Amino acid sequence: QVQLVESGGGLVQAGGSLRLSCAASGTILSINLMGWYRQAPGKQRELVAAITSGGNTNYADSVKGRFTISRDAMNTVSLQMNSLKPEDTAVYYCNCNALAAGWRTYWGQGTQVTVSS
């Protein structure tokens, strides 16, 4: 079993910054992809950013140039969010594709990010 624990959410004014972190724990043999998704009220969950074990990254167009994803260690991923906008308000979920008892996708419990105007 793999558990993902997020931290770093909160309330910030527009133009401010936040850093989200996520740590995966459990009997993990390998992780090939980690990422962040978000879901705003009344909207579908969407990909924010993802990073492969080789360091390749992918960003949603809406966050390019403002957000940076990084793998701090094999089992940890961070999302540096700068120049935050009210439309970035959402619950942010950490996600990973990991090999434990077979390859599976795992999700964290989510952390709230609120950007006030």
C-alpha positions in Angstrom: 0.0 0.0 0.0 1.2 3.5 -0.9 0.2 6.6 1.0 0.6 10.2 -0.3 0.6 13.1 2.2 0.4 16.7 1.0 1.3 19.8 2.8 1.7 23.5 2.2 -1.8 24.7 1.2 -3.4 27.8 2.6 -4.7 31.3 2.0 -2.7 33.8 0.0 -3.4 37.1 -1.7 -3.3 37.4 -5.5 0.3 37.8 -6.7 1.6 35.8 -3.8 3.3 32.4 -3.6 2.8 29.0 -2.0 4.8 25.8 -2.1 3.1 22.4 -2.0 4.9 19.3 -1.0 4.0 15.6 -1.2 5.7 12.6 0.2 4.9 9.0 -0.7 5.4 6.3 1.8 4.9 2.5 1.9 6.5 -0.5 0.3 7.5 1.3 -2.9 9.8 -0.3 -5.4 9.7 2.5 -8.0 7.8 5.6 -9.0 7.8 6.6 -12.7 5.5 9.6 -12.5 4.4 12.2 -9.9 2.1 15.1 -10.4 -0.4 17.6 -9.1 -4.0 17.9 -10.0 -6.6 20.4 -8.9 -10.3 20.6 -8.6 -12.3 23.8 -8.2 -15.9 23.8 -7.0 -18.2 22.7 -9.8 -15.3 21.8 -12.1 -13.6 18.6 -13.2 -10.3 17.6 -11.7 -7.5 18.8 -14.0 -3.8 18.2 -14.4 -1.6 21.0 -13.1 1.9 19.6 -13.6 3.6 16.3 -13.8 7.2 15.1 -13.7 8.7 11.8 -14.7 11.5 9.9 -13.0 13.8 11.2 -15.7 12.9 14.8 -15.0 10.6 15.5 -17.9 7.9 17.9 -17.0 4.4 18.8 -18.3 2.3 21.8 -17.3 -1.2 23.0 -17.9 -1.2 26.1 -20.2 -2.8 28.1 -17.4 0.1 27.7 -15.1 3.1 27.8 -17.4 5.7 30.3 -16.4 4.2 30.6 -12.9 4.4 27.1 -11.4 7.4 24.8 -11.1 7.3 21.1 -10.3 10.3 19.3 -8.9 11.3 15.9 -7.6 13.1 16.5 -4.4 13.8 12.8 -3.9 12.5 9.6 -5.4 9.4 9.7 -3.2 8.7 13.4 -2.9 7.4 16.1 -5.2 6.9 19.8 -4.8 5.0 22.5 -6.6 6.2 26.0 -6.3 3.4 28.4 -7.2 4.2 32.0 -7.9 2.1 34.9 -9.2 -1.1 33.2 -7.9 -4.4 34.2 -9.2 -7.9 33.8 -7.8 -8.7 31.3 -10.5 -5.9 29.0 -9.0 -8.2 28.5 -6.0 -8.9 24.8 -5.7 -8.2 21.6 -3.8 -4.8 20.4 -5.0 -4.2 16.6 -5.1 -0.8 14.8 -5.3 -0.7 11.9 -7.7 1.8 9.2 -8.5 2.2 6.1 -10.6 4.1 3.6 -8.4 5.2 0.0 -8.3 4.3 -1.7 -5.1 2.2 -4.8 -5.6 2.0 -4.1 -9.3 1.8 -0.7 -11.0 -1.0 1.6 -9.7 -2.0 5.2 -9.5 -2.3 6.7 -6.1 -3.9 9.9 -4.8 -3.3 12.1 -1.8 -6.2 13.4 0.3 -5.9 17.0 -1.1 -4.9 20.3 0.2 -6.9 23.5 -0.1 -5.3 26.5 -1.9 -7.3 29.8 -1.7 -6.2 32.9 -3.5 -8.0 36.1 -2.5 -8.3 39.0 -4.9 
